[in-house]
Amino acid sequence: MTVRVNKQPFNLREKLSELERPIGLKGSELMKSETAQESRDFISAGRKNLVLNGDTRINQRGSGVLTGSGGYPVDRWVTYVGIGNYSVEQYSLSSGDGPPTQKFNHSLRVKSTSGNLTATNAYAQINYRFEHTDLFNSGWDYTGHTSHNNYLTISFWVRSSVNSDFNWMFLTHDGSGQVFRAKVVTCIGGVWKKIVAKIPPNPTITLNNGVTNGASLYLFPMLGTYYTSTPTNLNGWESWSGSNKYGVGGDNGIPWGGTSGATFDITGLQVEVGKNATEFEHRSYGEELALCQRYYFKLTSAVWM
């Protein structure tokens, strides 16, 4: 007996296209990698975060609320203020209060305590400093001589309690200093916002394999107009000199600085080699503490268990 089966015709090209869909855009790009190293670079495999205490949970000093300039509210982070009253502290994020996509238990919080941070020469500054050797040995090809690892990607979460803009920049210190000034970031009151910037290579950068300050990340919840100007290359590099300004405009954080009790939070700072902003690298408490103790170690009496 002969059985004949009839099947509707179909487009083979469309069917093959459907087979690729579960791969996703990133999966498709990953499959195009020609070497194992390219694959690792694409997903930023291995240890990656060049920032110590990026989630602001290590606080050896335990200083509580600080009101002076030049204090360390948490390890590896320093804050400065010019004209006006403010406070800084390690802030505990309750359940559901942190950034929406990852678990963070702490932030660095700056508060405008009197609402008078509005003068043209007023500012509130958060500063993170990178040791030379960390950048020098990171694999970052800042000269741009290779096709891989020549970008540095910076990502972090911020939140302002009021609608306000803020400025930030990345500055290298050796030789002829170079600065990357980013576009103004606008915060919606009470809403966490993730900032991602891909820092391109710059052959004029100088980095030494030493133990001093090789580069700094500056964030300004408030920055008076005295310190802002139009950059020659927004979201790009320019030479740094005494005539440079720190910010690029916007409302300069005046709504925040002019509101008594206004707060500004930052957490989840990650700086990694490559063009991809991957999820924050959560290290164990013991490892993060040991890394911070390279720069500050507090001797205390302890009971050994």
C-alpha positions as YAML, in Angstrom:
chain: A
units: angstrom
residues:
- id: 1
  name: MET
  ca: [0.00, 0.00, 0.00]
- id: 2
  name: THR
  ca: [1.28, 3.44, -0.89]
- id: 3
  name: VAL
  ca: [0.78, 6.36, 1.50]
- id: 4
  name: ARG
  ca: [1.09, 9.82, 0.10]
- id: 5
  name: VAL
  ca: [1.67, 12.76, 2.48]
- id: 6
  name: ASN
  ca: [1.15, 16.32, 1.33]
- id: 7
  name: LYS
  ca: [2.90, 19.19, 3.19]
- id: 8
  name: GLN
  ca: [2.43, 22.87, 2.60]
- id: 9
  name: PRO
  ca: [5.50, 24.53, 1.04]
- id: 10
  name: PHE
  ca: [7.62, 26.74, 3.29]
- id: 11
  name: ASN
  ca: [10.45, 29.23, 2.91]
- id: 12
  name: LEU
  ca: [13.67, 27.56, 4.00]
- id: 13
  name: ARG
  ca: [15.45, 30.92, 4.47]
- id: 14
  name: GLU
  ca: [12.76, 32.10, 6.91]
- id: 15
  name: LYS
  ca: [12.95, 28.86, 8.89]
- id: 16
  name: LEU
  ca: [16.73, 29.17, 9.22]
- id: 17
  name: SER
  ca: [16.28, 32.76, 10.34]
- id: 18
  name: GLU
  ca: [13.91, 31.61, 13.08]
- id: 19
  name: LEU
  ca: [16.51, 29.16, 14.34]
- id: 20
  name: GLU
  ca: [18.89, 32.07, 15.02]
- id: 21
  name: ARG
  ca: [16.43, 34.05, 17.13]
- id: 22
  name: PRO
  ca: [17.09, 32.34, 20.49]
- id: 23
  name: ILE
  ca: [20.75, 33.32, 20.15]
- id: 24
  name: GLY
  ca: [19.92, 36.99, 20.58]
- id: 25
  name: LEU
  ca: [21.85, 40.01, 19.40]
- id: 26
  name: LYS
  ca: [24.69, 39.59, 21.90]
- id: 27
  name: GLY
  ca: [24.88, 35.88, 21.22]
- id: 28
  name: SER
  ca: [25.20, 36.54, 17.52]
- id: 29
  name: GLU
  ca: [28.05, 38.99, 18.16]
- id: 30
  name: LEU
  ca: [29.73, 36.52, 20.49]
- id: 31
  name: MET
  ca: [29.58, 33.79, 17.82]
- id: 32
  name: LYS
  ca: [31.40, 36.12, 15.43]
- id: 33
  name: SER
  ca: [34.42, 36.24, 17.75]
- id: 34
  name: GLU
  ca: [37.41, 34.79, 15.93]
- id: 35
  name: THR
  ca: [39.52, 33.89, 18.96]
- id: 36
  name: ALA
  ca: [38.97, 32.77, 22.55]
- id: 37
  name: GLN
  ca: [40.44, 36.07, 23.76]
- id: 38
  name: GLU
  ca: [37.92, 38.03, 21.70]
- id: 39
  name: SER
  ca: [35.12, 36.05, 23.36]
- id: 40
  name: ARG
  ca: [36.52, 36.77, 26.83]
- id: 41
  name: ASP
  ca: [36.87, 40.46, 25.99]
- id: 42
  name: PHE
  ca: [33.28, 40.62, 24.75]
- id: 43
  name: ILE
  ca: [31.77, 39.25, 27.98]
- id: 44
  name: SER
  ca: [34.47, 40.77, 30.24]
- id: 45
  name: ALA
  ca: [35.23, 37.39, 31.79]
- id: 46
  name: GLY
  ca: [37.44, 37.15, 34.86]
- id: 47
  name: ARG
  ca: [38.22, 39.79, 37.47]
- id: 48
  name: LYS
  ca: [37.29, 43.11, 36.00]
- id: 49
  name: ASN
  ca: [36.40, 45.97, 38.35]
- id: 50
  name: LEU
  ca: [39.33, 48.36, 38.81]
- id: 51
  name: VAL
  ca: [37.43, 50.20, 41.55]
- id: 52
  name: LEU
  ca: [37.87, 49.20, 45.20]
- id: 53
  name: ASN
  ca: [34.76, 49.46, 47.37]
- id: 54
  name: GLY
  ca: [32.61, 50.39, 44.40]
- id: 55
  name: ASP
  ca: [29.51, 49.37, 46.34]
- id: 56
  name: THR
  ca: [30.56, 51.63, 49.28]
- id: 57
  name: ARG
  ca: [30.11, 48.92, 51.93]
- id: 58
  name: ILE
  ca: [33.61, 49.07, 53.47]
- id: 59
  name: ASN
  ca: [33.78, 51.80, 56.11]
- id: 60
  name: GLN
  ca: [36.72, 51.11, 58.43]
- id: 61
  name: ARG
  ca: [36.66, 54.59, 59.91]
- id: 62
  name: GLY
  ca: [33.02, 54.27, 60.89]
- id: 63
  name: SER
  ca: [32.86, 58.04, 61.04]
- id: 64
  name: GLY
  ca: [29.10, 58.40, 60.81]
- id: 65
  name: VAL
  ca: [27.85, 61.68, 59.36]
- id: 66
  name: LEU
  ca: [30.67, 64.02, 58.27]
- id: 67
  name: THR
  ca: [30.31, 67.77, 57.78]
- id: 68
  name: GLY
  ca: [33.85, 68.91, 56.95]
- id: 69
  name: SER
  ca: [35.65, 68.96, 53.61]
- id: 70
  name: GLY
  ca: [38.20, 66.30, 52.71]
- id: 71
  name: GLY
  ca: [36.58, 63.48, 54.68]
- id: 72
  name: TYR
  ca: [36.28, 59.78, 53.88]
- id: 73
  name: PRO
  ca: [32.66, 58.72, 54.43]
- id: 74
  name: VAL
  ca: [33.64, 55.24, 53.17]
- id: 75
  name: ASP
  ca: [36.96, 53.66, 52.23]
- id: 76
  name: ARG
  ca: [38.59, 54.91, 48.98]
- id: 77
  name: TRP
  ca: [36.04, 57.73, 48.51]
- id: 78
  name: VAL
  ca: [36.78, 61.33, 49.52]
- id: 79
  name: THR
  ca: [34.40, 64.32, 49.46]
- id: 80
  name: TYR
  ca: [34.98, 68.09, 49.27]
- id: 81
  name: VAL
  ca: [32.73, 71.13, 49.53]
- id: 82
  name: GLY
  ca: [33.23, 74.82, 48.81]
- id: 83
  name: ILE
  ca: [30.84, 77.43, 50.24]
- id: 84
  name: GLY
  ca: [27.69, 76.07, 51.83]
- id: 85
  name: ASN
  ca: [26.68, 73.44, 54.34]
- id: 86
  name: TYR
  ca: [26.44, 69.77, 53.57]
- id: 87
  name: SER
  ca: [26.99, 66.35, 55.12]
- id: 88
  name: VAL
  ca: [28.19, 62.99, 53.80]
- id: 89
  name: GLU
  ca: [27.76, 59.47, 55.10]
- id: 90
  name: GLN
  ca: [27.61, 55.78, 54.30]
- id: 91
  name: TYR
  ca: [23.88, 55.27, 53.76]
- id: 92
  name: SER
  ca: [22.15, 51.92, 54.33]
- id: 93
  name: LEU
  ca: [19.76, 50.98, 51.55]
- id: 94
  name: SER
  ca: [16.70, 49.16, 52.82]
- id: 95
  name: SER
  ca: [14.97, 46.44, 50.85]
- id: 96
  name: GLY
  ca: [13.60, 47.86, 47.62]
- id: 97
  name: ASP
  ca: [15.39, 51.18, 48.08]
- id: 98
  name: GLY
  ca: [18.45, 50.42, 45.93]
- id: 99
  name: PRO
  ca: [18.98, 50.34, 42.16]
- id: 100
  name: PRO
  ca: [16.38, 48.18, 40.41]
- id: 101
  name: THR
  ca: [18.54, 45.57, 38.69]
- id: 102
  name: GLN
  ca: [21.16, 44.56, 41.25]
- id: 103
  name: LYS
  ca: [21.44, 44.14, 45.00]
- id: 104
  name: PHE
  ca: [23.29, 46.96, 46.75]
- id: 105
  name: ASN
  ca: [23.10, 47.44, 50.49]
- id: 106
  name: HIS
  ca: [24.89, 50.78, 50.76]
- id: 107
  name: SER
  ca: [25.45, 54.06, 48.96]
- id: 108
  name: LEU
  ca: [27.57, 57.14, 49.54]
- id: 109
  name: ARG
  ca: [25.12, 59.92, 50.39]
- id: 110
  name: VAL
  ca: [25.69, 63.67, 50.15]
- id: 111
  name: LYS
  ca: [23.09, 65.98, 51.70]
- id: 112
  name: SER
  ca: [22.56, 69.71, 51.24]
- id: 113
  name: THR
  ca: [21.79, 70.55, 54.86]
- id: 114
  name: SER
  ca: [20.97, 74.25, 54.55]
- id: 115
  name: GLY
  ca: [20.01, 74.71, 50.93]
- id: 116
  name: ASN
  ca: [22.61, 77.43, 50.30]
- id: 117
  name: LEU
  ca: [24.95, 75.58, 47.91]
- id: 118
  name: THR
  ca: [23.99, 77.92, 45.06]
- id: 119
  name: ALA
  ca: [26.78, 80.49, 44.71]
- id: 120
  name: THR
  ca: [28.70, 80.61, 41.44]
- id: 121
  name: ASN
  ca: [31.82, 79.34, 43.25]
- id: 122
  name: ALA
  ca: [30.05, 76.71, 45.33]
- id: 123
  name: TYR
  ca: [30.52, 72.99, 44.77]
- id: 124
  name: ALA
  ca: [30.02, 69.54, 46.28]
- id: 125
  name: GLN
  ca: [32.50, 66.99, 44.98]
- id: 126
  name: ILE
  ca: [32.88, 63.20, 45.24]
- id: 127
  name: ASN
  ca: [36.28, 61.84, 44.26]
- id: 128
  name: TYR
  ca: [37.60, 58.33, 43.61]
- id: 129
  name: ARG
  ca: [41.36, 57.94, 42.96]
- id: 130
  name: PHE
  ca: [43.06, 55.17, 40.97]
- id: 131
  name: GLU
  ca: [46.53, 53.98, 41.85]
- id: 132
  name: HIS
  ca: [48.97, 54.04, 38.96]
- id: 133
  name: THR
  ca: [49.80, 50.33, 39.07]
- id: 134
  name: ASP
  ca: [46.14, 49.29, 38.85]
- id: 135
  name: LEU
  ca: [45.60, 51.15, 35.58]
- id: 136
  name: PHE
  ca: [49.06, 50.38, 34.20]
- id: 137
  name: ASN
  ca: [48.64, 46.62, 34.67]
- id: 138
  name: SER
  ca: [44.92, 46.42, 33.84]
- id: 139
  name: GLY
  ca: [45.43, 45.53, 30.18]
- id: 140
  name: TRP
  ca: [43.90, 48.85, 29.08]
- id: 141
  name: ASP
  ca: [45.54, 49.74, 25.76]
- id: 142
  name: TYR
  ca: [44.95, 53.48, 26.08]
- id: 143
  name: THR
  ca: [47.29, 54.09, 23.13]
- id: 144
  name: GLY
  ca: [44.82, 52.44, 20.77]
- id: 145
  name: HIS
  ca: [47.48, 50.28, 19.10]
- id: 146
  name: THR
  ca: [45.36, 47.11, 19.19]
- id: 147
  name: SER
  ca: [41.79, 46.42, 18.17]
- id: 148
  name: HIS
  ca: [40.82, 45.07, 21.60]
- id: 149
  name: ASN
  ca: [40.99, 46.41, 25.15]
- id: 150
  name: ASN
  ca: [41.53, 49.96, 24.01]
- id: 151
  name: TYR
  ca: [38.37, 51.25, 25.67]
- id: 152
  name: LEU
  ca: [37.67, 51.78, 29.35]
- id: 153
  name: THR
  ca: [34.01, 51.52, 30.38]
- id: 154
  name: ILE
  ca: [32.71, 53.37, 33.43]
- id: 155
  name: SER
  ca: [29.33, 52.60, 34.95]
- id: 156
  name: PHE
  ca: [27.59, 53.58, 38.19]
- id: 157
  name: TRP
  ca: [24.18, 54.27, 39.73]
- id: 158
  name: VAL
  ca: [23.07, 57.70, 40.99]
- id: 159
  name: ARG
  ca: [19.93, 59.12, 42.57]
- id: 160
  name: SER
  ca: [18.94, 62.66, 43.53]
- id: 161
  name: SER
  ca: [15.96, 63.37, 45.78]
- id: 162
  name: VAL
  ca: [15.02, 66.34, 43.56]
- id: 163
  name: ASN
  ca: [15.06, 66.93, 39.81]
- id: 164
  name: SER
  ca: [18.58, 68.13, 39.13]
- id: 165
  name: ASP
  ca: [21.58, 67.85, 36.79]
- id: 166
  name: PHE
  ca: [25.10, 66.86, 37.72]
- id: 167
  name: ASN
  ca: [28.51, 66.81, 36.07]
- id: 168
  name: TRP
  ca: [31.29, 64.24, 36.12]
- id: 169
  name: MET
  ca: [34.69, 63.69, 34.51]
- id: 170
  name: PHE
  ca: [37.67, 61.30, 34.36]
- id: 171
  name: LEU
  ca: [41.15, 62.80, 34.64]
- id: 172
  name: THR
  ca: [44.64, 61.32, 34.22]
- id: 173
  name: HIS
  ca: [47.45, 63.08, 36.09]
- id: 174
  name: ASP
  ca: [50.82, 62.13, 34.58]
- id: 175
  name: GLY
  ca: [52.65, 63.98, 31.85]
- id: 176
  name: SER
  ca: [50.30, 66.29, 30.02]
- id: 177
  name: GLY
  ca: [47.11, 65.60, 31.99]
- id: 178
  name: GLN
  ca: [44.15, 64.44, 29.93]
- id: 179
  name: VAL
  ca: [40.48, 64.83, 30.84]
- id: 180
  name: PHE
  ca: [37.33, 63.13, 29.58]
- id: 181
  name: ARG
  ca: [34.37, 65.40, 30.34]
- id: 182
  name: ALA
  ca: [31.02, 63.68, 30.03]
- id: 183
  name: LYS
  ca: [27.70, 65.18, 29.05]
- id: 184
  name: VAL
  ca: [25.44, 66.48, 31.80]
- id: 185
  name: VAL
  ca: [23.40, 63.83, 33.58]
- id: 186
  name: THR
  ca: [19.79, 64.70, 34.43]
- id: 187
  name: CYS
  ca: [18.26, 62.99, 37.45]
- id: 188
  name: ILE
  ca: [14.53, 62.65, 38.10]
- id: 189
  name: GLY
  ca: [13.79, 63.12, 41.79]
- id: 190
  name: GLY
  ca: [13.87, 59.84, 43.72]
- id: 191
  name: VAL
  ca: [14.65, 57.64, 40.71]
- id: 192
  name: TRP
  ca: [17.87, 55.65, 40.36]
- id: 193
  name: LYS
  ca: [19.69, 56.19, 37.07]
- id: 194
  name: LYS
  ca: [22.50, 54.09, 35.62]
- id: 195
  name: ILE
  ca: [25.31, 55.99, 33.93]
- id: 196
  name: VAL
  ca: [27.46, 54.20, 31.33]
- id: 197
  name: ALA
  ca: [30.33, 55.80, 29.42]
- id: 198
  name: LYS
  ca: [32.80, 54.21, 27.02]
- id: 199
  name: ILE
  ca: [36.14, 56.01, 27.33]
- id: 200
  name: PRO
  ca: [38.06, 55.82, 24.03]
- id: 201
  name: PRO
  ca: [41.84, 55.40, 23.76]
- id: 202
  name: ASN
  ca: [44.10, 58.42, 23.86]
- id: 203
  name: PRO
  ca: [47.77, 58.05, 22.75]
- id: 204
  name: THR
  ca: [48.76, 61.20, 24.66]
- id: 205
  name: ILE
  ca: [47.97, 59.63, 28.06]
- id: 206
  name: THR
  ca: [50.92, 58.84, 30.30]
- id: 207
  name: LEU
  ca: [50.69, 56.10, 32.94]
- id: 208
  name: ASN
  ca: [53.50, 54.95, 35.21]
- id: 209
  name: ASN
  ca: [53.82, 51.64, 37.04]
- id: 210
  name: GLY
  ca: [53.97, 53.38, 40.41]
- id: 211
  name: VAL
  ca: [51.98, 53.70, 43.62]
- id: 212
  name: THR
  ca: [50.79, 57.29, 43.40]
- id: 213
  name: ASN
  ca: [47.55, 58.72, 42.02]
- id: 214
  name: GLY
  ca: [47.34, 57.91, 38.31]
- id: 215
  name: ALA
  ca: [43.79, 59.06, 37.58]
- id: 216
  name: SER
  ca: [40.69, 60.38, 39.32]
- id: 217
  name: LEU
  ca: [36.96, 60.18, 38.80]
- id: 218
  name: TYR
  ca: [35.12, 63.35, 39.84]
- id: 219
  name: LEU
  ca: [31.37, 63.64, 40.42]
- id: 220
  name: PHE
  ca: [29.68, 66.93, 41.25]
- id: 221
  name: PRO
  ca: [26.16, 66.92, 42.74]
- id: 222
  name: MET
  ca: [26.53, 70.71, 42.74]
- id: 223
  name: LEU
  ca: [28.93, 72.80, 40.66]
- id: 224
  name: GLY
  ca: [28.72, 76.59, 40.41]
- id: 225
  name: THR
  ca: [29.01, 78.28, 37.02]
- id: 226
  name: TYR
  ca: [32.51, 79.50, 37.91]
- id: 227
  name: TYR
  ca: [33.68, 75.91, 37.39]
- id: 228
  name: THR
  ca: [31.84, 75.12, 34.15]
- id: 229
  name: SER
  ca: [32.62, 75.83, 30.51]
- id: 230
  name: THR
  ca: [31.98, 74.47, 27.04]
- id: 231
  name: PRO
  ca: [34.44, 71.60, 26.41]
- id: 232
  name: THR
  ca: [36.42, 71.38, 23.20]
- id: 233
  name: ASN
  ca: [35.40, 67.73, 22.86]
- id: 234
  name: LEU
  ca: [32.33, 66.67, 24.85]
- id: 235
  name: ASN
  ca: [32.37, 62.95, 25.62]
- id: 236
  name: GLY
  ca: [35.96, 62.89, 24.39]
- id: 237
  name: TRP
  ca: [39.47, 63.74, 25.52]
- id: 238
  name: GLU
  ca: [41.09, 67.14, 25.85]
- id: 239
  name: SER
  ca: [44.32, 68.35, 27.44]
- id: 240
  name: TRP
  ca: [44.06, 69.41, 31.08]
- id: 241
  name: SER
  ca: [45.57, 72.64, 32.36]
- id: 242
  name: GLY
  ca: [44.89, 75.22, 35.04]
- id: 243
  name: SER
  ca: [42.47, 77.00, 32.72]
- id: 244
  name: ASN
  ca: [40.16, 73.97, 32.37]
- id: 245
  name: LYS
  ca: [36.80, 73.87, 34.07]
- id: 246
  name: TYR
  ca: [35.29, 70.81, 35.72]
- id: 247
  name: GLY
  ca: [31.74, 70.77, 34.40]
- id: 248
  name: VAL
  ca: [29.93, 71.34, 31.14]
- id: 249
  name: GLY
  ca: [26.75, 73.10, 32.23]
- id: 250
  name: GLY
  ca: [23.14, 72.08, 32.71]
- id: 251
  name: ASP
  ca: [21.49, 73.49, 35.82]
- id: 252
  name: ASN
  ca: [24.76, 72.66, 37.63]
- id: 253
  name: GLY
  ca: [22.89, 70.94, 40.45]
- id: 254
  name: ILE
  ca: [21.48, 74.22, 41.76]
- id: 255
  name: PRO
  ca: [18.01, 72.68, 42.36]
- id: 256
  name: TRP
  ca: [19.75, 70.10, 44.56]
- id: 257
  name: GLY
  ca: [22.12, 72.55, 46.24]
- id: 258
  name: GLY
  ca: [19.32, 75.05, 46.83]
- id: 259
  name: THR
  ca: [17.00, 72.56, 48.52]
- id: 260
  name: SER
  ca: [17.55, 72.03, 52.24]
- id: 261
  name: GLY
  ca: [17.66, 68.32, 53.01]
- id: 262
  name: ALA
  ca: [18.16, 67.29, 49.37]
- id: 263
  name: THR
  ca: [20.19, 64.07, 49.02]
- id: 264
  name: PHE
  ca: [22.42, 62.57, 46.34]
- id: 265
  name: ASP
  ca: [23.36, 58.86, 46.36]
- id: 266
  name: ILE
  ca: [25.93, 56.93, 44.36]
- id: 267
  name: THR
  ca: [26.76, 53.21, 44.38]
- id: 268
  name: GLY
  ca: [27.84, 50.40, 42.09]
- id: 269
  name: LEU
  ca: [30.82, 52.19, 40.57]
- id: 270
  name: GLN
  ca: [32.61, 49.88, 38.13]
- id: 271
  name: VAL
  ca: [35.49, 50.66, 35.77]
- id: 272
  name: GLU
  ca: [36.48, 47.84, 33.44]
- id: 273
  name: VAL
  ca: [38.61, 47.30, 30.36]
- id: 274
  name: GLY
  ca: [36.61, 46.88, 27.17]
- id: 275
  name: LYS
  ca: [33.54, 48.36, 25.48]
- id: 276
  name: ASN
  ca: [30.93, 46.50, 27.54]
- id: 277
  name: ALA
  ca: [29.36, 47.57, 30.82]
- id: 278
  name: THR
  ca: [28.82, 44.24, 32.54]
- id: 279
  name: GLU
  ca: [26.96, 43.58, 35.77]
- id: 280
  name: PHE
  ca: [28.67, 44.83, 38.91]
- id: 281
  name: GLU
  ca: [31.33, 42.49, 40.26]
- id: 282
  name: HIS
  ca: [30.36, 41.62, 43.84]
- id: 283
  name: ARG
  ca: [33.47, 40.47, 45.69]
- id: 284
  name: SER
  ca: [33.44, 38.88, 49.13]
- id: 285
  name: TYR
  ca: [33.56, 41.21, 52.12]
- id: 286
  name: GLY
  ca: [36.91, 39.78, 53.23]
- id: 287
  name: GLU
  ca: [38.53, 40.34, 49.85]
- id: 288
  name: GLU
  ca: [37.16, 43.86, 49.48]
- id: 289
  name: LEU
  ca: [38.28, 44.75, 53.01]
- id: 290
  name: ALA
  ca: [41.80, 43.43, 52.36]
- id: 291
  name: LEU
  ca: [42.04, 45.49, 49.16]
- id: 292
  name: CYS
  ca: [41.01, 48.64, 51.03]
- id: 293
  name: GLN
  ca: [43.47, 47.92, 53.85]
- id: 294
  name: ARG
  ca: [46.31, 48.47, 51.42]
- id: 295
  name: TYR
  ca: [45.49, 52.17, 51.78]
- id: 296
  name: TYR
  ca: [44.04, 52.40, 55.29]
- id: 297
  name: PHE
  ca: [44.21, 49.99, 58.20]
- id: 298
  name: LYS
  ca: [42.50, 50.65, 61.50]
- id: 299
  name: LEU
  ca: [44.00, 48.96, 64.56]
- id: 300
  name: THR
  ca: [41.34, 47.88, 67.04]
- id: 301
  name: SER
  ca: [41.13, 45.60, 70.00]
- id: 302
  name: ALA
  ca: [39.46, 42.36, 68.98]
- id: 303
  name: VAL
  ca: [38.11, 39.22, 70.57]
- id: 304
  name: TRP
  ca: [39.26, 36.17, 68.65]
- id: 305
  name: MET
  ca: [36.69, 33.43, 68.25]
...
